[in-house]
Amino acid sequence: MADFKWHPSEPPPKIEDHTKAKLDVLRRYLAVYFDRLNVNPHREEFKLDLVDGFCGGGSFIAGDKTVSGSPLIMLEEAEAATDRLNQGRTKRLRVDCRFYFVDKEQASIDHLNKCLADRGYDPADERIVVQCGLFEHAIENILGAIRRRQPRAGRAIFLLDQTGFSQVDLQLVARILSSLPRAEVILTFAVDALVNHLSETRRMIKAVARLELSDDQIEQLIQHRAQGERALVQRTLRPHILDTTGATYDTPFFIRPERSRRSLWFLHLSRHPTARDVMIRQHWELQNTFEHDGSGGLDMMGWDPLRESTNLPLFGFEENDEQRLLEELADSLAHELFALTADAPIAVETVHHLFANRTAARFEDLDAVILRLMKEGELQVLSPEGRPRSRSLEQLRSTDRIAFRDTLLLPVISRIR
């Protein structure tokens, strides 16, 4: 990936397609995040801390225009949300955000400060903390400040958009999620650089030390490199990242390369299913931007070592992918739900939690498939009190419960055989 350079007396660097895709997702996600958490018209205050751990210089050149980098996008979306959320309110909502921008390069920080000044931000504004240094050295003070400001909620979004792969410190991510259970981390990972440079040399093993990979995992990655398999690397690293960071939910998709074959992994990590669902909705909205090798169904990250990688479907959040996903889910979900409800009905909310990390589906897609199976007569949807709901039902509630009928359909017409 590009190692962008900024200097306060020079124009900003030209933006790359990967970077534009990242910034598009960040902007859209922040807008939806503000709206999703402020649906209550009587709410008077909303606090959020936004942290950019590898912030860069704040702007890029795109064609003949200067466009905002991640620090400015965070500021812009907070301001836009304040205006948007206060439309039609009788009592004004106070959107109270704090921003932390950290970069190890002094030239980048100087360029960012110039961008902030050009936009009219006061250097004495206590809401904006700009710091030159390593993020790993700044993190404890940032976490402490967030906890003091938000002792209960601790809402924060961390963007860790580092260059390369050797800077990825998974224990740092674990520290964030353990200290702030409502925090979310957006982590970019130059997985192609890891694949391309893997070797059995002591230098490479040292370079991946922050990933805390075992000898067996390093050996697997080396073998995967020989096979040239992005899918295999993803399958090896994804569970390791979840386990090491303590994240419960993720969206582990690649930014689609445009004019190069380089792959950038864009991971959103959190401990809340709603956060995962909001992010994956952005992937569906930004079609032709994200992809992964595999299906979109419950076997999303499945891999059969006897299959050639060239036979793996490419999932890209396009219209045909959506139809394929729904068809795959209809069969696989029927079988899984049949097994899960053997002893007792399960809540729709539980289905969301259980399958969130196994599919590219939104929760509304899972609900649509459940309703389809109900209309086909495969299963029943019950109210929380256990009463059957009408087969003409159009929308599920999170507290609805799923159960299978005592008498199954004939095997010839049932999905469950």
C-alpha positions as CSV (number, residue, x, y, z in Angstrom):
1,M,0.0,0.0,0.0
2,A,1.1,3.6,-0.5
3,D,3.1,5.3,2.2
4,F,1.6,8.8,1.8
5,K,3.8,11.8,2.6
6,W,2.6,15.2,3.7
7,H,4.4,18.5,4.3
8,P,2.8,21.7,5.3
9,S,4.4,23.7,2.5
10,E,3.5,21.2,-0.2
11,P,0.2,20.0,-1.8
12,P,-1.2,16.8,-0.2
13,P,-0.6,13.5,-1.9
14,K,-2.8,12.0,-4.6
15,I,-5.5,9.8,-3.3
16,E,-5.6,6.1,-4.3
17,D,-8.6,4.0,-5.0
18,H,-8.2,1.9,-1.9
19,T,-8.0,5.1,0.2
20,K,-11.1,6.6,-1.4
21,A,-13.0,3.4,-0.7
22,K,-12.0,3.4,3.0
23,L,-13.0,7.1,3.3
24,D,-16.3,6.5,1.6
25,V,-17.2,3.7,4.1
26,L,-16.0,5.8,7.1
27,R,-18.1,8.8,6.1
28,R,-21.2,6.7,5.5
29,Y,-20.8,4.6,8.6
30,L,-20.4,7.7,10.8
31,A,-23.5,9.3,9.4
32,V,-25.6,6.1,10.0
33,Y,-24.0,5.6,13.4
34,F,-25.1,9.1,14.6
35,D,-28.6,8.6,13.2
36,R,-29.0,5.0,14.6
37,L,-28.1,6.0,18.1
38,N,-30.2,9.1,18.3
39,V,-33.7,8.0,17.2
40,N,-35.2,9.2,20.5
41,P,-36.5,12.8,19.8
42,H,-36.4,13.6,23.6
43,R,-32.7,12.9,24.0
44,E,-30.8,15.9,25.1
45,E,-27.1,14.9,24.8
46,F,-25.1,12.4,22.9
47,K,-21.4,11.8,23.6
48,L,-18.9,10.1,21.3
49,D,-15.2,9.9,21.1
50,L,-13.6,9.5,17.6
51,V,-9.9,8.4,17.5
52,D,-7.7,8.2,14.4
53,G,-4.5,6.4,15.4
54,F,-2.7,6.9,12.1
55,C,-4.3,10.1,11.0
56,G,-1.9,11.3,8.3
57,G,-2.0,14.9,7.0
58,G,-5.8,15.4,6.8
59,S,-6.3,15.8,3.0
60,F,-5.6,14.4,-0.5
61,I,-5.7,15.5,-4.1
62,A,-8.4,13.8,-6.2
63,G,-8.2,15.0,-9.8
64,D,-8.2,18.8,-9.6
65,K,-9.8,18.9,-6.1
66,T,-8.6,18.7,-2.5
67,V,-10.6,16.2,-0.6
68,S,-10.9,15.4,3.1
69,G,-8.9,12.7,4.8
70,S,-10.2,10.8,7.8
71,P,-9.6,13.4,10.5
72,L,-11.6,16.0,8.6
73,I,-14.3,13.5,7.7
74,M,-14.8,12.8,11.4
75,L,-15.2,16.5,12.1
76,E,-17.5,17.0,9.2
77,E,-19.8,14.2,10.0
78,A,-20.1,15.2,13.6
79,E,-21.1,18.7,12.5
80,A,-23.5,17.4,9.8
81,A,-25.1,15.1,12.4
82,T,-25.7,18.0,14.8
83,D,-27.6,19.9,12.1
84,R,-29.4,16.9,10.8
85,L,-30.5,15.5,14.1
86,N,-31.8,18.9,15.3
87,Q,-34.1,19.4,12.5
88,G,-37.7,19.4,13.8
89,R,-36.7,19.0,17.4
90,T,-38.3,21.3,20.0
91,K,-35.4,20.9,22.3
92,R,-31.9,20.9,20.8
93,L,-29.7,17.8,21.0
94,R,-26.2,18.5,22.1
95,V,-23.8,16.3,20.1
96,D,-20.7,16.2,22.3
97,C,-17.8,14.7,20.4
98,R,-14.1,14.6,21.2
99,F,-11.5,13.9,18.6
100,Y,-8.0,12.4,18.9
101,F,-5.7,12.5,15.9
102,V,-2.3,10.8,16.3
103,D,0.5,10.3,13.8
104,K,4.2,9.5,14.2
105,E,5.3,11.9,11.4
106,Q,5.7,15.5,12.4
107,A,5.3,16.7,8.8
108,S,1.9,14.9,8.7
109,I,0.8,16.6,11.9
110,D,2.0,20.0,10.7
111,H,0.0,19.5,7.5
112,L,-3.1,18.4,9.5
113,N,-2.8,21.5,11.7
114,K,-2.7,23.6,8.6
115,C,-5.8,21.9,7.2
116,L,-7.6,22.5,10.5
117,A,-6.6,26.1,10.6
118,D,-7.7,26.6,7.0
119,R,-11.1,25.1,7.9
120,G,-11.5,27.6,10.8
121,Y,-10.8,25.3,13.7
122,D,-9.3,27.0,16.7
123,P,-5.9,25.5,17.9
124,A,-7.1,26.0,21.4
125,D,-10.3,24.0,20.9
126,E,-10.2,21.4,23.6
127,R,-12.4,19.1,21.6
128,I,-9.6,18.3,19.2
129,V,-6.4,16.7,20.4
130,V,-3.7,16.5,17.8
131,Q,-0.6,14.6,18.8
132,C,2.7,13.6,17.2
133,G,3.9,10.2,18.3
134,L,3.3,6.5,18.2
135,F,-0.3,5.5,18.7
136,E,0.8,2.7,21.1
137,H,2.3,5.4,23.3
138,A,-0.8,7.6,23.2
139,I,-3.4,4.9,23.7
140,E,-3.4,4.8,27.5
141,N,-4.0,8.5,27.9
142,I,-6.7,8.4,25.3
143,L,-8.5,5.5,26.9
144,G,-8.3,7.2,30.3
145,A,-9.7,10.5,28.9
146,I,-12.6,8.6,27.3
147,R,-13.4,6.7,30.5
148,R,-13.4,9.9,32.6
149,R,-15.6,11.7,30.1
150,Q,-17.9,8.7,29.5
151,P,-17.8,6.6,32.7
152,R,-20.9,4.6,31.8
153,A,-21.4,4.6,28.0
154,G,-17.8,4.7,26.8
155,R,-18.9,5.1,23.1
156,A,-15.9,5.4,20.8
157,I,-14.8,4.6,17.3
158,F,-11.2,3.9,16.6
159,L,-9.8,4.1,13.1
160,L,-6.5,2.2,12.9
161,D,-5.5,2.7,9.3
162,Q,-1.8,1.8,9.4
163,T,0.5,1.2,6.5
164,G,1.7,-2.4,5.9
165,F,1.1,-5.3,8.3
166,S,3.9,-5.3,10.8
167,Q,2.3,-2.3,12.6
168,V,-0.8,-4.3,13.5
169,D,-0.7,-4.7,17.3
170,L,-3.6,-7.0,18.1
171,Q,-3.0,-6.6,21.9
172,L,-3.6,-2.9,21.4
173,V,-7.0,-3.6,19.8
174,A,-7.8,-6.0,22.7
175,R,-6.9,-3.3,25.2
176,I,-9.4,-0.9,23.5
177,L,-12.3,-3.4,23.4
178,S,-11.7,-4.6,27.0
179,S,-11.5,-1.0,28.4
180,L,-14.4,0.3,26.4
181,P,-17.0,-2.5,25.7
182,R,-19.0,-0.2,23.5
183,A,-16.0,0.8,21.4
184,E,-15.6,-0.2,17.8
185,V,-12.4,-0.6,15.9
186,I,-11.9,-0.2,12.1
187,L,-8.7,-2.0,11.3
188,T,-7.0,-2.0,7.9
189,F,-4.6,-4.8,7.1
190,A,-2.3,-5.0,4.0
191,V,-2.7,-8.7,3.8
192,D,-1.3,-8.8,0.3
193,A,2.0,-7.5,1.7
194,L,2.0,-10.3,4.2
195,V,1.3,-12.9,1.6
196,N,3.9,-11.5,-0.8
197,H,6.7,-11.2,1.7
198,L,6.2,-14.4,3.8
199,S,9.2,-16.5,4.2
200,E,10.8,-18.7,6.8
201,T,13.5,-16.2,7.6
202,R,14.0,-14.9,11.1
203,R,13.4,-11.3,9.8
204,M,9.9,-12.1,8.6
205,I,9.0,-13.9,11.9
206,K,10.1,-10.8,13.7
207,A,8.0,-8.6,11.4
208,V,4.8,-10.5,12.3
209,A,5.5,-10.6,16.0
210,R,2.7,-8.1,16.8
211,L,0.2,-10.5,15.2
212,E,1.1,-13.1,17.9
213,L,0.9,-15.9,15.4
214,S,2.0,-19.4,16.5
215,D,4.6,-21.4,14.7
216,D,1.9,-23.5,13.2
217,Q,0.0,-20.5,11.9
218,I,3.1,-19.0,10.4
219,E,3.8,-22.3,8.7
220,Q,0.2,-22.4,7.3
221,L,0.6,-18.8,6.0
222,I,3.8,-19.8,4.3
223,Q,2.1,-22.7,2.7
224,H,-0.8,-20.5,1.6
225,R,1.7,-18.1,0.1
226,A,3.1,-20.9,-2.0
227,Q,-0.5,-21.6,-3.2
228,G,-1.2,-17.9,-3.7
229,E,-4.4,-18.1,-1.7
230,R,-6.0,-14.9,-0.3
231,A,-8.9,-17.0,0.9
232,L,-6.7,-19.3,2.9
233,V,-4.9,-16.5,4.5
234,Q,-8.2,-14.9,5.4
235,R,-9.4,-18.1,6.9
236,T,-6.3,-18.5,9.0
237,L,-6.0,-14.9,10.3
238,R,-9.7,-14.1,10.9
239,P,-10.4,-16.5,13.8
240,H,-6.9,-15.6,15.2
241,I,-7.8,-11.9,15.1
242,L,-11.2,-12.4,16.8
243,D,-9.7,-14.6,19.5
244,T,-6.7,-12.3,20.2
245,T,-8.7,-9.0,20.2
246,G,-11.7,-10.3,22.1
247,A,-14.0,-9.0,19.4
248,T,-17.3,-10.8,19.1
249,Y,-18.4,-9.5,15.7
250,D,-16.6,-8.5,12.6
251,T,-17.0,-7.7,8.9
252,P,-13.9,-9.2,7.3
253,F,-14.0,-8.1,3.7
254,F,-11.4,-6.9,1.2
255,I,-11.5,-3.6,-0.5
256,R,-11.8,-4.5,-4.2
257,P,-8.7,-3.6,-6.1
258,E,-9.3,-1.4,-9.1
259,R,-6.1,-0.9,-11.1
260,S,-3.9,-3.2,-9.2
261,R,-3.9,-6.7,-7.8
262,R,-3.2,-5.5,-4.2
263,S,-5.7,-6.5,-1.5
264,L,-6.5,-4.4,1.5
265,W,-8.4,-6.1,4.3
266,F,-10.9,-3.8,5.9
267,L,-12.0,-5.2,9.3
268,H,-14.7,-3.8,11.6
269,L,-14.4,-5.2,15.1
270,S,-16.9,-4.8,17.9
271,R,-18.7,-6.6,20.7
272,H,-22.2,-5.6,19.6
273,P,-24.3,-7.2,16.8
274,T,-26.0,-3.9,15.9
275,A,-22.6,-2.3,15.1
276,R,-21.8,-5.2,12.8
277,D,-25.2,-4.9,11.1
278,V,-24.8,-1.2,10.5
279,M,-21.3,-1.7,9.0
280,I,-22.4,-4.6,6.7
281,R,-25.2,-2.4,5.4
282,Q,-22.6,0.0,4.2
283,H,-20.9,-2.8,2.2
284,W,-24.2,-3.5,0.5
285,E,-24.9,0.2,-0.2
286,L,-21.4,0.7,-1.7
287,Q,-21.6,-2.0,-4.4
288,N,-18.5,-2.9,-6.4
289,T,-16.3,-1.8,-3.4
290,F,-15.9,-4.8,-1.2
291,E,-15.5,-8.5,-1.9
292,H,-14.2,-11.8,-0.5
293,D,-13.4,-15.2,-1.9
294,G,-16.3,-17.5,-1.0
295,S,-20.0,-17.4,-0.7
296,G,-22.2,-15.0,1.2
297,G,-24.2,-17.7,3.0
298,L,-23.5,-19.5,6.3
299,D,-20.4,-21.1,4.8
300,M,-19.0,-17.7,4.0
301,M,-15.5,-18.6,5.1
302,G,-15.7,-22.3,4.4
303,W,-12.8,-23.9,2.5
304,D,-12.5,-27.3,1.1
305,P,-8.8,-28.1,0.7
306,L,-9.6,-30.6,-2.1
307,R,-11.2,-27.8,-4.2
308,E,-9.2,-25.6,-6.4
309,S,-9.2,-22.0,-5.3
310,T,-10.2,-21.0,-8.9
311,N,-13.6,-22.6,-8.2
312,L,-14.3,-20.4,-5.3
313,P,-17.1,-17.9,-6.0
314,L,-16.3,-14.2,-5.7
315,F,-18.8,-12.4,-3.5
316,G,-19.0,-8.7,-4.2
317,F,-22.2,-7.3,-2.6
318,E,-23.9,-7.0,-6.0
319,E,-27.5,-7.7,-7.0
320,N,-26.8,-11.2,-8.2
321,D,-24.8,-11.9,-5.0
322,E,-27.8,-10.9,-3.0
323,Q,-30.1,-13.3,-4.8
324,R,-27.6,-16.1,-4.5
325,L,-27.1,-15.3,-0.8
326,L,-30.9,-15.6,-0.1
327,E,-31.2,-18.9,-2.0
328,E,-28.2,-20.3,-0.1
329,L,-29.6,-19.2,3.2
330,A,-33.0,-20.7,2.6
331,D,-31.6,-24.2,2.6
332,S,-28.7,-23.9,5.1
333,L,-30.7,-21.9,7.6
334,A,-33.6,-24.4,7.5
335,H,-31.3,-27.2,8.5
336,E,-29.5,-25.2,11.2
337,L,-32.6,-23.9,12.7
338,F,-34.1,-27.4,12.8
339,A,-31.2,-28.5,14.9
340,L,-31.1,-25.5,17.1
341,T,-34.8,-25.7,18.0
342,A,-34.8,-29.4,18.8
343,D,-35.2,-28.8,22.5
344,A,-36.9,-25.4,22.6
345,P,-37.8,-22.5,20.4
346,I,-35.2,-19.8,19.9
347,A,-35.6,-16.0,19.7
348,V,-35.0,-14.1,16.5
349,E,-32.4,-12.0,18.3
350,T,-30.5,-15.2,19.2
351,V,-30.5,-16.1,15.5
352,H,-28.9,-12.8,14.7
353,H,-26.2,-13.3,17.3
354,L,-25.5,-16.9,16.3
355,F,-25.1,-16.3,12.6
356,A,-23.8,-12.7,12.3
357,N,-20.2,-13.8,11.8
358,R,-21.0,-16.7,9.4
359,T,-22.6,-14.8,6.6
360,A,-22.6,-11.5,4.6
361,A,-26.3,-11.2,5.2
362,R,-27.8,-8.2,7.0
363,F,-30.2,-9.1,9.8
364,E,-33.1,-8.1,7.6
365,D,-31.9,-10.8,5.1
366,L,-32.0,-13.4,7.9
367,D,-35.4,-12.2,8.9
368,A,-36.6,-12.4,5.2
369,V,-35.4,-16.0,4.9
370,I,-37.1,-17.0,8.2
371,L,-40.4,-15.5,7.0
372,R,-40.0,-17.3,3.7
373,L,-39.5,-20.6,5.5
374,M,-42.6,-19.9,7.6
375,K,-44.7,-19.2,4.5
376,E,-43.4,-22.4,3.0
377,G,-44.6,-24.2,6.1
378,E,-41.2,-25.3,7.2
379,L,-41.3,-23.6,10.6
380,Q,-43.5,-21.6,12.9
381,V,-42.9,-18.1,14.3
382,L,-44.3,-17.7,17.8
383,S,-44.9,-14.7,20.0
384,P,-42.9,-14.4,23.2
385,E,-45.9,-15.9,25.0
386,G,-45.8,-19.0,22.6
387,R,-48.7,-18.2,20.4
388,P,-48.3,-18.9,16.7
389,R,-48.1,-15.8,14.6
390,S,-49.9,-15.4,11.3
391,R,-48.3,-16.8,8.1
392,S,-49.1,-13.5,6.5
393,L,-46.6,-11.8,8.9
394,E,-44.4,-9.3,7.1
395,Q,-41.9,-8.3,9.8
396,L,-40.3,-10.1,12.7
397,R,-39.7,-8.8,16.1
398,S,-36.4,-9.6,17.9
399,T,-38.4,-11.3,20.7
400,D,-40.4,-13.6,18.3
401,R,-39.4,-17.2,18.7
402,I,-38.8,-19.8,16.0
403,A,-40.0,-23.4,16.3
404,F,-40.5,-26.3,13.9
405,R,-43.8,-28.1,13.6
406,D,-44.4,-31.4,15.3
407,T,-45.2,-32.9,11.9
408,L,-42.7,-32.0,9.2
409,L,-43.7,-31.5,5.6
410,L,-43.3,-34.5,3.3
411,P,-39.6,-35.1,2.5
412,V,-40.2,-34.6,-1.2
413,I,-41.2,-31.0,-0.6
414,S,-39.3,-30.1,2.6
415,R,-35.9,-28.5,2.6
416,I,-35.1,-30.7,5.6
417,R,-34.6,-34.3,4.5
